[in-house]
Amino acid sequence: MKVLAMFALAAGAAFAAGDAAAGKTLYEKKCQGCHNTKKVDIAKLAAKSEADIKTALTAVSEGKVKGHPKAAMSAADMDNITAFLKSK
């Protein structure tokens, strides 16, 4: 029984990184102005690995992407946006 409980906790942690609904709201507020379906295909963003999405979001948040406005985000915001994109 202990092994099953530990497995359930580990599996839950692996899938609980972000809230897709909250990420959708953040995406619409911070990203959709430029990254909408006409300019950037969301499916292409969603196809990236979670690590790649978070790396890109970190760079944007820190203002390190040339030609891209700085968009301050917390780690939780990045997790939520990533969860939203991966739900596509």
C-alpha positions in Angstrom: 0.0 0.0 0.0 2.8 2.4 0.8 4.4 1.8 -2.6 1.2 2.6 -4.3 0.7 5.8 -2.3 4.3 6.9 -3.1 3.8 6.2 -6.8 0.5 8.2 -6.8 2.3 11.2 -5.1 5.2 11.1 -7.5 2.9 10.9 -10.5 0.8 13.7 -9.2 3.8 15.9 -8.8 4.9 15.2 -12.3 1.6 16.5 -13.8 0.9 19.3 -11.3 3.5 21.8 -12.6 1.0 24.3 -13.7 -2.7 25.3 -14.1 -3.7 25.3 -17.7 -6.8 27.5 -17.1 -4.7 30.1 -15.3 -2.1 29.8 -18.0 -4.7 30.5 -20.7 -5.7 33.8 -18.9 -2.0 34.8 -18.6 -1.3 33.8 -22.3 -4.3 36.0 -23.4 -3.1 38.9 -21.3 0.7 38.7 -21.9 1.3 36.8 -25.1 -1.7 36.7 -27.4 -1.2 40.3 -28.6 1.7 39.1 -30.8 1.5 35.3 -30.5 -2.0 34.8 -31.9 -3.1 32.3 -34.4 -2.3 34.6 -37.4 1.3 35.5 -36.4 2.5 32.4 -34.4 0.9 29.0 -34.6 0.1 28.0 -31.0 0.5 24.3 -32.1 4.2 25.1 -32.9 4.7 26.6 -29.5 2.9 23.6 -27.9 5.1 21.1 -29.7 8.2 22.4 -27.9 9.4 20.7 -24.8 8.4 22.1 -21.4 12.0 22.9 -20.8 12.2 24.9 -24.1 9.0 26.8 -23.4 10.2 27.7 -19.9 13.6 28.8 -21.2 11.9 31.1 -23.7 9.5 32.5 -21.1 12.4 33.1 -18.7 14.3 35.0 -21.5 11.2 37.1 -22.2 10.6 37.8 -18.5 14.1 39.0 -18.1 14.0 41.2 -21.2 16.7 39.1 -23.0 14.9 38.6 -26.3 15.8 41.2 -28.9 12.8 43.0 -30.3 10.5 41.5 -27.7 9.0 43.5 -25.0 9.9 42.5 -21.4 7.0 40.7 -19.8 7.7 40.1 -16.1 6.4 36.7 -15.0 6.8 34.6 -11.9 7.9 31.0 -11.9 4.2 30.0 -11.3 3.1 32.2 -14.2 5.6 30.4 -16.4 4.4 27.0 -15.2 0.8 28.0 -15.9 1.5 29.3 -19.4 3.5 26.1 -20.1 0.7 23.9 -18.9 -1.7 25.9 -21.2 0.5 25.5 -24.2 1.1 21.8 -23.5 -2.7 21.3 -23.3 -3.1 22.3 -26.9 
